[in-house]
Amino acid sequence: MDKSSALTAFGALSQSTRLDVIRLLIIAGAEGLSAGDLAGKLDVRQNTLSANLTVLLNAGLVSNRREGRSIRYFADMSQLRALLTFLLEDCCGGNPALCQPALDTLACC
């Protein structure tokens, strides 16, 4: 990920509803969530959610799939990993052992 893409992603995540959406989609995993489910879980109007989802889509942090009249959204885990990698690529002055506690905290159980 280049600096410009990282700045776009961080900008997209710098709003409360969008950050909540990403966190819910990460939890949902491969199943994703429909726009209606997201709106209900976040108690947000659908038109407000739609605008926020567009920002996340344009930043490459989510993807979507039409299912009949509904649209299902998914966290783009490869883009999220790329963002974390960009942020941590020079972590700990080249001493990976110093980063291990943070990586252990992030590791899935």
Buried (B, 14 or more C-beta within 10 A) or exposed (E): BEEEBBEBBEEBBEEEBBBBBBEBBEEBEEEBBBBEBBBEEBEBEEEEBEEBBEBBBEBBBBBBEEEEEEBBBBBBBEBBEBBEEBEEEEBEEEEEEEBEEEEEEEEEE
